[in-house]
Amino acid sequence: MNTGITSKEAILQVCRGIVASKGLSAVNMRSVADECHIALGTLYNYYSNKDELLLAIVEDIWKAIFHMDHKCPTDFTFPEYVAYIFECIQKGAEDYPDFFTAHSVSIANSEKGKAKSTMKHYFNHMKTGMLEVLQADDRVSGEAFSSAFTEMEFIDFVLDNLLLLLIQGKTSCEVLKETIRRTIY
C-alpha cells in the first residue's frame, strides 16, 4: 500500500513544515520527496522543477499568513485592521523564520519575476482589504481625503510604514495606529 503523499495540497503542507523548521533554503526536490514518502519522479509529476515548487510554497505561505483567522475585515476600525495585518505578518515571521527575506533569494533569476508578481499579488490583496475597511469605517471624517490626498495614497503610506516597522523588528504598531487616528478621524 502506498503511504506517500499524492496531492499538491499535501505536498505543500509538508513543505510548510520544512520551511517552518529549517527555512526556505532547506527545500529541494529530493528532501521534499523524502518527507512526502514518494519517489523523486513522482514529485516531478506535480512540480517540473525546484523553482516551480518554491513559487508554489511562497504563494501557499503568503495565503497562510493572510488568512490566518479568517476574520471579516469590516469587523474592525481602520486602525484596528492595520494592527491585525501587523500581527498576522508578525505571526507569519514567527511561524516561518527568515521567510520574508529568503523567498526572493531562493528562486533562480529566471523565476524572480514570478516571485515578485506573487508578492505583489498579496500586497494588492492587503491594500484591497485595507480600502474596504477604510471605506466601511464610519468614524472616518468626510474631510479626511481629497484629490491631493487620496484613500489609495494613504493606504500606500500606511502599508509602507507598516512594513518598515516589521523590517525594523518593532513589536508594536501603536505609533502608526495613533498617526492613522489623528489623520482620518
MILO-104240 format. One line per 10 residues: number of its first residue (from 0); their letters; for each residue x, y, z of N, C-alpha, C. Coordinates in pm, 1 decimal, padded with zeros to 6 digits, m for minus. Layout:
residues N
NUM) a) X:Y:Z:X:Y:Z:X:Y:Z ~ ...
end
This chain:
residues 185
0) mntgitskea) 00083.0:m00117.2:00000.0:00000.0:00000.0:00000.0:00088.5:00124.9:00000.0 ~ 00058.3:00220.2:m00085.6:00135.3:00343.2:m00096.4:00094.5:00438.2:00015.1 ~ 00189.6:00469.8:00103.5:00160.5:00562.0:00212.2:00212.4:00701.8:00181.5 ~ 00259.9:00720.1:00059.7:00313.2:00850.1:00021.7:00203.1:00951.8:m00002.4 ~ 00242.1:01075.0:m00000.1:00150.8:01186.7:m00022.9:00127.0:01200.3:m00172.2 ~ 00001.8:01217.6:m00210.3:m00028.5:01219.7:m00353.6:m00119.4:01335.4:m00394.4 ~ m00103.0:01450.3:m00332.9:m00175.6:01568.2:m00378.7:m00087.2:01691.0:m00360.7 ~ m00111.8:01792.4:m00442.9:m00034.7:01916.7:m00430.6:m00054.7:01979.0:m00292.9 ~ m00177.1:01976.0:m00242.5:m00205.8:02035.0:m00112.3:m00125.2:01966.7:m00002.4 ~ m00118.6:01834.7:m00007.3:m00043.1:01761.0:00094.4:00107.2:01786.9:00080.2
10) ilqvcrgiva) 00155.4:01797.7:m00041.9:00296.6:01829.2:m00064.7:00328.2:01967.1:m00007.5 ~ 00241.7:02062.9:m00032.2:00264.3:02197.9:00019.2:00258.9:02201.3:00171.9 ~ 00174.0:02119.1:00230.9:00168.0:02112.7:00377.1:00301.8:02063.0:00432.1 ~ 00357.3:01962.5:00370.2:00488.8:01912.1:00410.7:00594.5:02020.7:00391.4 ~ 00587.2:02091.8:00280.1:00682.6:02199.5:00252.5:00673.3:02310.6:00356.2 ~ 00551.3:02345.4:00398.8:00536.2:02447.1:00503.7:00606.7:02401.6:00630.8 ~ 00597.1:02273.8:00660.4:00666.8:02219.3:00777.9:00818.0:02230.8:00765.2 ~ 00869.4:02203.3:00646.7:01013.8:02215.8:00623.1:01056.5:02362.0:00639.8 ~ 00981.0:02453.4:00578.7:01014.3:02596.0:00586.1:01006.8:02643.8:00730.9 ~ 00905.2:02599.5:00804.4:00889.3:02642.0:00943.6:01004.4:02593.4:01030.8
20) skglsavnmr) 01050.4:02472.2:01007.6:01153.2:02416.6:01095.9:01296.0:02440.9:01048.0 ~ 01316.7:02444.5:00916.3:01453.6:02452.8:00864.7:01478.6:02572.9:00774.7 ~ 01373.1:02641.5:00736.2:01388.7:02756.2:00647.5:01364.8:02718.9:00502.1 ~ 01338.9:02820.5:00421.8:01308.7:02800.8:00280.3:01427.1:02741.3:00204.6 ~ 01547.3:02774.2:00248.4:01666.4:02723.6:00179.5:01681.7:02571.9:00193.0 ~ 01612.3:02511.1:00287.6:01620.8:02365.9:00307.2:01533.3:02288.9:00209.6 ~ 01451.0:02359.4:00134.0:01360.8:02292.7:00040.6:01434.7:02261.4:m00088.5 ~ 01436.3:02134.5:m00121.4:01482.6:02090.8:m00253.0:01398.6:01970.0:m00292.2 ~ 01404.1:01934.5:m00417.5:01315.3:01829.0:m00468.5:01334.8:01697.6:m00392.4 ~ 01459.0:01659.2:m00367.6:01484.4:01531.8:m00300.3:01433.5:01533.8:m00156.1
30) svadechial) 01459.9:01641.6:m00082.0:01415.2:01645.7:00058.2:01262.3:01643.8:00067.6 ~ 01196.7:01712.4:m00024.3:01050.0:01713.0:m00024.1:00996.6:01574.5:m00058.1 ~ 01052.6:01512.0:m00158.8:01009.4:01376.2:m00195.1:01029.2:01281.0:m00077.5 ~ 01143.8:01291.4:m00010.7:01169.8:01205.6:00105.4:01068.1:01230.1:00216.7 ~ 01042.7:01358.2:00248.3:00946.2:01391.5:00354.5:00804.5:01347.1:00319.3 ~ 00773.8:01346.2:00190.1:00640.0:01305.7:00144.3:00628.9:01154.9:00125.0 ~ 00740.9:01084.5:00136.4:00744.8:00939.6:00116.9:00700.0:00900.6:m00023.8 ~ 00751.2:00976.1:m00121.7:00723.0:00946.7:m00260.9:00854.1:00946.5:m00338.1 ~ 00851.1:00886.4:m00454.8:00969.1:00885.9:m00540.2:00992.7:01026.3:m00594.7 ~ 01118.0:01057.8:m00619.0:01152.7:01188.3:m00673.4:01079.1:01212.7:m00805.4
40) gtlynyysnk) 01069.2:01110.0:m00889.8:00997.6:01122.4:m01016.4:00851.5:01156.6:m00998.1 ~ 00790.8:01106.1:m00891.7:00651.1:01137.5:m00863.2:00635.4:01285.6:m00831.0 ~ 00730.1:01340.5:m00755.3:00724.8:01483.1:m00723.3:00734.7:01566.5:m00850.7 ~ 00817.3:01521.0:m00945.4:00830.1:01592.8:m01071.9:00700.3:01589.0:m01153.4 ~ 00610.9:01495.1:m01124.8:00479.5:01494.7:m01189.5:00394.7:01613.0:m01141.5 ~ 00420.6:01660.0:m01020.9:00346.1:01772.1:m00963.1:00413.8:01906.4:m00990.3 ~ 00546.6:01909.2:m00980.6:00625.2:02031.4:m00999.9:00742.9:01998.5:m01091.0 ~ 00752.5:02071.3:m01201.8:00852.8:02037.2:m01303.4:00995.7:02068.8:m01261.5 ~ 01013.1:02158.6:m01162.8:01147.6:02188.4:m01114.8:01138.8:02254.9:m00977.7 ~ 01255.4:02277.0:m00917.7:01261.3:02335.6:m00783.7:01199.9:02475.7:m00781.0
50) delllaived) 01225.8:02555.0:m00884.5:01171.7:02691.3:m00886.0:01019.2:02690.8:m00885.4 ~ 00959.1:02602.0:m00961.5:00812.4:02592.8:m00962.8:00761.2:02551.4:m00825.0 ~ 00829.9:02459.4:m00760.8:00792.2:02417.0:m00625.5:00807.2:02533.1:m00527.3 ~ 00918.9:02605.8:m00534.2:00940.6:02719.2:m00444.7:00834.5:02827.1:m00463.3 ~ 00799.2:02855.1:m00589.0:00693.7:02953.7:m00614.0:00562.4:02910.0:m00550.6 ~ 00531.0:02782.1:m00562.1:00407.9:02730.5:m00502.1:00413.2:02742.5:m00349.7 ~ 00529.6:02716.2:m00291.1:00544.5:02726.7:m00145.5:00529.2:02871.6:m00101.2 ~ 00596.4:02962.8:m00172.9:00588.5:03105.0:m00138.5:00442.5:03151.0:m00142.2 ~ 00372.4:03116.1:m00247.9:00232.1:03155.5:m00258.8:00148.9:03093.4:m00146.9 ~ 00174.3:02968.1:m00116.1:00099.3:02898.2:m00011.8:00123.1:02961.5:00125.4
60) iwkaifhmdh) 00246.0:02999.8:00153.5:00276.2:03061.9:00282.3:00213.7:03200.7:00290.7 ~ 00219.1:03278.2:00181.4:00151.1:03408.0:00182.0:00002.5:03388.8:00211.4 ~ m00058.6:03287.9:00149.8:m00200.5:03260.3:00176.2:m00221.9:03227.5:00323.5 ~ m00134.9:03145.2:00378.3:m00148.0:03106.0:00519.2:m00135.2:03227.3:00610.9 ~ m00045.2:03317.2:00578.7:m00023.3:03435.3:00662.5:m00144.7:03527.2:00660.4 ~ m00202.0:03549.5:00543.7:m00309.0:03648.7:00533.8:m00449.1:03593.4:00551.0 ~ m00460.7:03466.7:00574.3:m00592.7:03409.9:00601.6:m00590.7:03330.5:00731.5 ~ m00507.6:03375.0:00824.3:m00487.3:03301.6:00949.2:m00615.6:03282.6:01028.9 ~ m00683.4:03387.8:01056.9:m00801.3:03379.4:01143.3:m00932.3:03388.3:01066.6 ~ m00925.4:03412.8:00937.0:m01043.3:03427.5:00851.5:m01142.5:03528.6:00908.8
70) kcptdftfpe) m01091.1:03636.0:00968.3:m01178.3:03739.0:01023.7:m01232.1:03825.6:00910.8 ~ m01352.9:03870.3:00929.2:m01413.0:03960.6:00832.4:m01354.5:04099.6:00854.5 ~ m01291.0:04158.6:00753.7:m01226.0:04288.3:00772.9:m01318.1:04398.2:00823.4 ~ m01444.2:04396.4:00788.8:m01533.1:04505.2:00829.5:m01568.6:04498.3:00977.8 ~ m01520.4:04397.9:01048.9:m01539.0:04390.0:01193.2:m01447.3:04487.0:01267.5 ~ m01354.9:04549.6:01196.1:m01253.9:04635.6:01255.9:m01271.9:04780.8:01215.0 ~ m01222.4:04870.7:01300.0:m01199.2:05006.4:01252.8:m01070.8:05000.4:01170.6 ~ m01043.1:05104.2:01093.8:m00923.4:05101.1:01010.2:m00794.8:05084.6:01091.9 ~ m00775.7:05160.1:01199.5:m00652.9:05139.3:01278.4:m00643.3:04997.9:01337.1 ~ m00756.8:04941.8:01378.2:m00756.2:04803.8:01429.8:m00718.2:04704.5:01320.9
80) yvayifeciq) m00765.2:04728.2:01199.1:m00732.1:04638.5:01088.2:m00583.5:04645.2:01055.6 ~ m00525.9:04764.8:01059.5:m00382.2:04778.4:01036.3:m00305.4:04699.2:01142.1 ~ m00348.6:04707.9:01267.0:m00285.0:04630.8:01374.3:m00300.9:04480.9:01349.8 ~ m00416.8:04440.0:01299.5:m00442.1:04299.4:01267.8:m00345.5:04250.1:01159.9 ~ m00325.9:04328.6:01054.3:m00231.9:04291.6:00949.0:m00090.8:04279.9:01007.2 ~ m00053.3:04377.9:01089.6:00077.3:04376.9:01154.2:00096.8:04247.2:01232.9 ~ m00004.5:04210.5:01310.8:00002.7:04088.1:01391.1:00008.5:03963.2:01303.6 ~ m00066.8:03960.2:01193.8:m00062.3:03845.0:01102.6:00076.7:03826.7:01044.1 ~ 00136.7:03936.5:01000.9:00270.4:03927.4:00942.3:00372.2:03889.2:01049.3 ~ 00358.1:03945.6:01169.7:00447.2:03907.2:01279.7:00436.1:03758.4:01309.4
90) kgaedypdff) 00313.5:03708.6:01315.6:00292.3:03565.7:01342.3:00352.1:03481.9:01229.7 ~ 00334.3:03528.7:01105.2:00393.7:03458.7:00992.2:00545.0:03454.6:01001.4 ~ 00604.4:03564.0:01046.7:00750.0:03568.8:01063.1:00795.7:03474.0:01173.6 ~ 00713.5:03457.8:01277.4:00745.3:03361.7:01383.6:00729.6:03218.6:01333.6 ~ 00621.4:03192.9:01260.6:00594.1:03057.7:01211.3:00691.2:03015.3:01101.9 ~ 00735.3:03111.1:01021.5:00824.1:03083.3:00908.6:00945.4:03175.1:00916.5 ~ 01039.8:03144.4:01007.5:01156.1:03231.5:01025.6:01231.3:03253.8:00894.1 ~ 01273.5:03374.4:00872.4:01351.8:03415.4:00755.0:01276.5:03404.9:00622.5 ~ 01147.2:03373.4:00626.7:01071.0:03359.5:00502.6:01071.1:03488.0:00421.5 ~ 01047.5:03600.4:00488.1:01032.0:03726.7:00415.9:01159.4:03768.9:00345.1
100) tahsvsians) 01273.5:03738.5:00402.5:01398.9:03774.8:00336.2:01447.5:03664.6:00243.3 ~ 01417.0:03540.7:00274.9:01472.8:03429.0:00198.8:01399.7:03398.0:00069.8 ~ 01270.6:03426.7:00060.9:01198.0:03375.7:m00055.2:01242.3:03439.8:m00186.0 ~ 01283.7:03563.6:m00184.4:01328.5:03622.9:m00310.7:01468.0:03575.2:m00348.7 ~ 01548.1:03537.9:m00250.4:01683.4:03491.2:m00276.4:01683.4:03345.5:m00323.3 ~ 01585.7:03266.4:m00280.6:01585.0:03123.0:m00305.2:01543.0:03083.5:m00445.4 ~ 01491.2:03174.6:m00521.9:01437.0:03141.0:m00653.1:01533.8:03187.5:m00760.6 ~ 01555.8:03102.1:m00859.1:01650.3:03132.9:m00966.4:01610.9:03261.7:m01038.1 ~ 01709.5:03326.0:m01099.5:01685.3:03453.3:m01168.0:01571.2:03445.7:m01267.8 ~ 01557.0:03333.6:m01336.4:01451.0:03321.3:m01436.8:01312.3:03323.6:m01374.5
110) ekgkakstmk) 01302.3:03293.6:m01247.1:01172.6:03287.9:m01179.8:01148.6:03406.8:m01087.3 ~ 01245.0:03497.5:m01075.2:01228.6:03611.7:m00983.9:01109.0:03697.9:m01020.9 ~ 01080.9:03713.2:m01149.8:00964.8:03791.3:m01192.8:00835.7:03731.1:m01140.6 ~ 00824.9:03598.2:m01144.3:00704.8:03531.6:m01092.8:00695.5:03546.1:m00941.2 ~ 00809.5:03536.2:m00873.4:00809.9:03550.7:m00727.4:00768.9:03692.4:m00689.0 ~ 00821.7:03791.0:m00761.2:00786.8:03930.3:m00734.8:00638.7:03953.3:m00762.6 ~ 00587.7:03891.5:m00867.9:00446.5:03902.9:m00901.8:00358.8:03842.2:m00792.3 ~ 00401.6:03729.0:m00736.9:00327.7:03665.5:m00628.4:00323.3:03756.2:m00506.5 ~ 00438.3:03814.5:m00471.2:00443.6:03904.4:m00356.6:00356.2:04027.1:m00382.2 ~ 00362.5:04081.2:m00502.3:00281.1:04198.6:m00537.0:00132.1:04164.5:m00525.8
120) hyfnhmktgm) 00096.1:04044.2:m00567.5:m00043.0:03999.9:m00557.7:m00091.0:04006.7:m00412.6 ~ m00009.6:03960.5:m00318.2:m00051.5:03960.4:m00178.3:m00048.9:04100.2:m00117.6 ~ 00040.7:04185.6:m00163.8:00035.9:04325.0:m00119.3:m00090.7:04391.8:m00172.7 ~ m00127.0:04364.0:m00296.9:m00252.3:04418.4:m00351.3:m00372.2:04364.6:m00274.9 ~ m00365.1:04240.0:m00234.5:m00470.3:04179.6:m00152.6:m00484.8:04257.3:m00021.1 ~ m00371.4:04288.4:00041.6:m00375.2:04366.5:00165.7:m00435.1:04504.3:00141.0 ~ m00392.4:04569.1:00032.2:m00442.1:04702.9:00001.4:m00592.1:04702.4:m00023.8 ~ m00640.5:04601.4:m00093.5:m00783.9:04590.9:m00119.9:m00861.3:04576.6:00010.9 ~ m00813.1:04490.2:00098.7:m00876.9:04473.8:00229.4:m00873.2:04602.6:00309.7 ~ m00759.1:04671.9:00305.2:m00746.4:04797.5:00377.7:m00845.3:04901.1:00324.3
130) levlqaddrv) m00859.7:04907.8:00192.0:m00952.9:05003.3:00132.8:m01096.4:04972.0:00173.9 ~ m01133.4:04844.5:00172.9:m01268.5:04804.9:00214.5:m01295.8:04846.8:00358.3 ~ m01198.9:04821.8:00445.0:m01217.0:04855.3:00586.3:m01220.8:05007.0:00604.8 ~ m01132.1:05078.0:00535.7:m01130.4:05223.6:00545.2:m01265.0:05282.5:00502.8 ~ m01318.9:05233.6:00393.3:m01446.2:05284.9:00342.6:m01564.2:05243.8:00429.5 ~ m01551.6:05133.1:00502.3:m01660.2:05087.6:00589.7:m01652.1:05150.3:00729.6 ~ m01540.6:05213.4:00761.5:m01521.4:05273.4:00894.3:m01599.2:05404.9:00901.8 ~ m01711.0:05403.6:00974.3:m01797.2:05521.4:00979.9:m01741.1:05635.0:01065.4 ~ m01628.0:05612.4:01129.1:m01564.5:05718.2:01208.2:m01476.5:05808.9:01122.5 ~ m01445.2:05768.1:00999.4:m01357.1:05846.5:00913.6:m01424.3:05978.6:00877.8
140) sgeafssaft) m01352.2:06086.6:00895.7:m01403.4:06220.0:00865.5:m01428.9:06234.5:00716.0 ~ m01536.6:06299.5:00681.9:m01568.3:06325.4:00542.2:m01467.6:06417.2:00475.3 ~ m01387.8:06486.5:00554.0:m01287.4:06578.4:00501.5:m01146.1:06520.3:00506.4 ~ m01134.6:06392.7:00540.2:m01001.8:06332.3:00554.3:m00926.7:06322.1:00421.7 ~ m00999.9:06301.3:00312.2:m00934.7:06276.9:00184.4:m00975.7:06380.2:00081.0 ~ m00886.8:06400.1:m00015.3:m00912.4:06495.6:m00123.1:m00841.8:06445.0:m00248.1 ~ m00850.0:06520.8:m00354.5:m00779.4:06480.4:m00477.1:m00627.5:06486.5:m00457.2 ~ m00581.4:06568.3:m00363.7:m00438.1:06577.8:m00334.7:m00393.2:06473.9:m00232.1 ~ m00488.3:06415.1:m00160.2:m00458.8:06315.2:m00056.5:m00566.7:06208.3:m00064.2 ~ m00544.5:06109.4:m00152.8:m00647.4:06009.1:m00179.3:m00641.1:05893.3:m00080.4
150) emefidfvld) m00747.9:05817.6:m00076.9:m00753.1:05699.0:00007.5:m00640.6:05601.9:m00028.1 ~ m00616.8:05579.9:m00158.7:m00513.6:05484.1:m00200.1:m00373.7:05534.0:m00165.5 ~ m00349.8:05663.0:m00176.7:m00218.9:05716.3:m00135.9:m00198.6:05698.1:00014.8 ~ m00304.1:05716.3:00089.4:m00297.5:05696.1:00233.9:m00269.3:05549.7:00265.5 ~ m00336.6:05459.4:00196.4:m00314.7:05316.4:00218.1:m00170.9:05279.3:00182.0 ~ m00118.9:05332.2:00072.1:00021.1:05307.3:00036.2:00114.3:05355.1:00147.7 ~ 00088.2:05474.9:00199.6:00167.1:05530.0:00309.5:00161.3:05438.4:00431.8 ~ 00040.9:05395.8:00468.1:00022.5:05310.2:00585.4:00094.1:05177.3:00565.7 ~ 00077.2:05114.3:00449.7:00141.2:04985.1:00424.7:00293.2:04998.1:00425.2 ~ 00346.3:05102.6:00361.9:00492.3:05124.1:00362.5:00544.1:05135.8:00505.5
160) nllllliqgk) 00473.4:05211.0:00588.9:00517.3:05228.6:00727.7:00498.6:05102.1:00810.1 ~ 00395.2:05027.4:00781.3:00373.0:04900.1:00848.9:00487.3:04804.1:00819.0 ~ 00524.2:04793.9:00692.0:00634.3:04705.8:00653.1:00767.1:04753.3:00711.7 ~ 00786.7:04883.0:00717.5:00908.0:04937.6:00777.1:00918.0:04899.7:00924.9 ~ 00807.7:04907.9:00995.8:00807.5:04866.5:01136.4:00846.8:04719.2:01150.8 ~ 00795.0:04636.7:01062.3:00826.9:04494.0:01066.4:00973.6:04468.9:01033.7 ~ 01024.4:04536.8:00932.7:01165.3:04521.5:00894.8:01255.8:04564.7:01010.0 ~ 01215.4:04669.6:01080.1:01293.7:04719.3:01193.8:01280.0:04630.9:01317.3 ~ 01194.4:04530.4:01309.2:01177.0:04439.2:01421.7:01093.6:04495.3:01535.2 ~ 01014.2:04596.4:01507.0:00928.3:04654.5:01610.2:00821.0:04553.7:01649.5
170) tscevlketi) 00784.5:04555.5:01774.8:00684.4:04461.5:01824.3:00546.8:04524.5:01839.2 ~ 00536.6:04652.3:01808.1:00410.1:04723.2:01821.0:00395.8:04822.2:01706.1 ~ 00271.3:04847.1:01669.6:00244.9:04949.2:01567.6:00156.4:05059.3:01625.8 ~ 00165.9:05080.4:01756.1:00081.5:05179.2:01824.2:00102.7:05321.1:01771.4 ~ 00226.6:05358.8:01741.3:00252.0:05493.5:01689.6:00184.5:05509.7:01553.6 ~ 00194.0:05407.5:01470.5:00127.9:05412.7:01339.5:m00023.9:05420.4:01357.2 ~ m00078.9:05341.8:01448.5:m00223.3:05347.4:01473.8:m00265.9:05486.0:01517.9 ~ m00187.4:05548.0:01605.0:m00222.0:05681.9:01652.9:m00210.3:05784.5:01540.2 ~ m00110.5:05769.8:01455.1:m00095.8:05857.9:01338.8:m00217.5:05845.1:01247.4 ~ m00263.2:05724.1:01228.0:m00381.8:05699.1:01145.5:m00503.9:05766.9:01207.8
180) rrtiy) m00521.8:05743.8:01337.0:m00637.2:05803.6:01405.6:m00638.7:05955.7:01390.0 ~ m00524.2:06018.6:01412.7:m00516.8:06164.8:01406.8:m00534.3:06217.1:01263.6 ~ m00507.5:06132.5:01166.7:m00519.0:06173.4:01026.8:m00661.4:06160.1:00972.9 ~ m00729.6:06052.3:01008.1:m00857.7:06025.1:00941.5:m00981.1:06051.2:01028.4 ~ m00964.4:06066.1:01158.5:m01081.6:06085.9:01246.0:m01095.7:06232.1:01282.7
end
